[in-house]
Amino acid sequence: MSTLVLTRKQSRVLRELNTVLTVMAREVTAYLKSPGAAIMSLAMPLVMMGMIGGNLMQNMAGGLGFEFGQFMLVGMLVNMLFMITSMGMASMVDDHDIDFNQEMLVSPVSRYSLVIGKILGSAFAGIVSMAGTLVVGLIMGITLPLGKLLLILALSPLMCLTGGALALIVIGLIKNRKAANLAVNLIVMPQMFLSGAIIPINNSSGALMVFSRLMPMTYCLDLARAVVYAGTPEYDSVVMFNPMVNFAMIAVLTVGCLIIGTFFFARSEKNR
Amino acid sequence: MSVIEVNNLVKQYKGAKAPSVDGISFVVEKGEFFAFLGPNGAGKTTTISILTTTLSKTSGEVKIAGFDIDREARKVREKVGIIFQQPSLDPQLTAEQNIRFHACLYGMCGYRPTFKMMPAAYRKRVLDLAEIVGIQDALFKPIKKLSGGMQRKLEIIRSLIHTPAVLFLDEPTQGLDAVSRRGLWDYINDVRNQYGTTVFLTTHYIDEAENVDKVCLINHGKIAACCSPEDMRNSLLRQELILDAEDRTALTNELTALGLPFTVNGRVIVPYQESAQDVISRLQTRLTVLRIHEPSLEDAYVEFLNKSGRDAA
């Protein structure tokens, strides 16, 4: 028998960061081993950007006061992060089915670390889709300045965290894959249409305006557009809120969703 | 010193008409090898799930290593390791990646993307454990390609990698061949001897519980008995002599004359309390069969279940 014993050396903070990294790495490993997931995350930009976006550009882009292609590209980039991260979160149901959630929850780490690792791991596929969207945009003749693109990339983990945390609230309560897939659509679709990913919402009013203000993606999109349109004449007609307001709203909604979602997730696994 | 303290524990699942665990109480001492036995649905896995903090209780008090499972759940998790009844491996990862995931979550080492990049101590421990349970050739294969028995061995390695103070084994040898079972128990005994690990076992292989320090029988969510295996055997069953003779009638007449109770069931079965020698030395009939039947824990367990079934009826 080995006399060599591994000892716990890490501080609490390092240990939680290591947990986030470990869970994230598991998601990325699983993604890289799944050709279907890779094909899916590359096919989505073709459908979303190429087909939906292309059609809108050709038929409905006139009279906006700004160039619709770039507006939509930014919207699609953020939408991809939200959509694919949310879809990835549905794999929590699979983890429940194979009892892997129990393996994670019996470990002496924060539930938040487990959940954040899961979200950031799911975000990897979202970032691949984001890259795919950029390629499709390039083919369509829509580009972004490299510096601004890098800024959006730097913001992308925060946006994924927001999207994943929102998905967690619903998926944390669901124990059935079909229901989880439906739930993801219910989360993703309203956000895509109400938060201004492909359709401007500057003139929304009534219930639609209220819903749009409740969507975390609204603030992520507005922040991304503030980055892209900063210093341009179109800034005022495209960007709705001060970037600090966007940041504050993203922070509040993300933290709120994370707390509620993690509570639901841990509770649903433990309270049977 | 008690390392597991369970006091009036109750668990009733949502929508269930009756509690699965109904007011059980017991203690397990530090370093003790404790077996929790009972038929399917008795409440064993429910109890283990509560003790390892993966399932909420309805009421009662539970402390592991002095920590309350509700208020100090994280400290409890630091102390325990578990082999779940159902496999809980990620089929998308390799065997080693599953172990690495566990070791990193338990803070044994920082995560690295490949086995070769992991610390030498981790690599050595994984290779040593893999050799002990005989899966060194399967260590880098995807879980999907491992047999059920191999997966079980992998879970055993995973549960031991962080050397827990209390090891919960929920039917750990289910699906293992005889050689692997023996290897596992040898290793667990080594772990107990070296680290003083407390082992909490549930199993359907009652022979695995023969050498435990204490056994608790649970049935219908209630503790029916809690004592040493020897006391259980003695309280439930008598030892027996199995005898036969060419002249069986002479033998049975002699037993009757000596006032010794017996039954004839293929052979002549003579129960005794103290010493087999006392019985044999009093017999004059020439014997053709002489066997001493020492009841096993399994015999006692089956008798207990039959008895409790009759009582329930």
Interface residues (C-beta under 8 A of the other chain):
Chain A: M1 S2 T3 L4 V5 L6 T7 R8 K9 Q10 L14 R15 N18 T19 L21 T22 V23 A25 R26 T29 A30 K33 S34 I98 D99 F100 Q102 E103 M104 L105 V106 S107 P108 V109 E269 K270 N271 R272
Chain B: Y13 K14 T52 T53 T54 L55 S56 R74 K75 R77 E78 V80 I82 F84 Q86 P87 S88 L89 D90 P91 Q92 L93 Q97 R100 F101 H102 A103 C104 L105 Y106 G107 M108 C109 G110 Y111 P113 A121 Y122 K124 R125 D128 L129 I132 P142 I161 H162 T163 Y187 D190 V191 Q194
